[in-house]
Amino acid sequence: MLAYNIVGPEGSVEVALKKMGNSTAIVIPPPVLRDLGIGAGQKLTLDTTPDGKIVLTPKRRYVLADMIAQCDRKAAPPADLVLWDVAGPVGGEVI
């Protein structure tokens, strides 16, 4: 979860809501985007708190190497996957 207080030399920084088509967008200052490592096109999840705060959480970017590192290479394959090894052709497959 991202928690960021936008505070400048004179206190909190105002951000503006802008109308964009049928939607409303918030303009986030570039230094904040840089500090958080996010930018235009980044997918975020938006939540609200009971006291009216908006919470933006970046969607995790998965990297194949990280996902493979989490796998147990010694684990047996799922039973339904084993069936693929013994299944014969059923249509016009080229072997």
Beta strands, then each sheet from edge to edge (+ up, - down):
strand 1: 7-8
strand 2: 11-12
strand 3: 17-20
strand 4: 23-26
strand 5: 44-48
strand 6: 54-58
sheet 1: 1+ 2-
sheet 2: 3+ 4-
sheet 3: 5+ 6-
end
